[in-house]
Amino acid sequence: EGDGAAIYDLASRLSDGRGVTRDLTVGAKLFEKLAAAGYAPAQYKIAGQYEKGLGLTRDLAQAKLWYGRAAEQGNIRSMHNLAVIFAENPSATGKPDFATAAQWFRRGAEHGVRDSQYNLAVLYESGLGAPKDLQEAYKWFTIASRSGDKESRRRIELVRQKLTPAEINVAD
């Protein structure tokens, strides 16, 4: 009867097969209805289904559209996933859009998304999508490490070797 919370719950149950027969196609239709009405969690869910081709034809343009709408509303998982799509898939130029990826990874990182913190550090370390900045890379690897990212611990040591003690102190 148009109750958004009930529609979302039903779509989730259908998509997961929780208590009902799994039906990704019907779940996607319900998520898309809510997404079109501006409900960020449904925008995130439908974006994921487009990204992975679950119950829908895989369509990265639609995934970017819905992740983008949810991210603009503050959905932090959408910020990260949108950044990953920009970083891993060719744009109209035939190359990944690392600059846009860096912007979204930064937003996710600032909201505490550990994988975004790590990926942002990698972009700073390599100079992809952002100016090469080893102090920023060190800072974000350190933050990700404190959030429990094990690979960041290893990368901190590699970056540390390229910085002066003064640069390390500024980055900490």
Secondary structure by P-SEA (a helix, b strand, c coil): cccaaaaaaaaaaaaacccccccaaaaaaaaaaaaaaccaaaaaaaaaaaaacccccccaaaaaaaaaaaaaacaaaaaaaaaaaaacccccccccaaaaaaaaaaaaaaaccaaaaaaaaaaaaacccccccaaaaaaaaaaaaaaccaaaaaaaaaaaaaccaaaaaaac
